[in-house]
Amino acid sequence: MDLENKRFSGKNRSADFIVKVESVENATFQGYIENIQSGQVQYFRSFLELVSLVQQKLDENNFPQNTTVTRSWKTE
């Protein structure tokens, strides 16, 4: 199985995005994000909205996968 087929199959799907920042107003970003796999484009008005859009798409695709390593706050 070549890399391109593995990338889009079952458990090991990729989550690739293109982010275009078109302006910075009120100390935050405005622009759009495109999901490479689906071709969907969504405009955002703040960094928080951008993060929310990414999280929604990852949740929709059942990320993180068991091979994904994420950081978290240390608990003491």
Protein Blocks (a to p, Z undefined) as FASTA:
>chain_A
ZZklmmmgcjlpccddddddfbdeehiacdddddfknopacddfbfklmmmmmmmmmmmn
opacfkbccdddddZZ
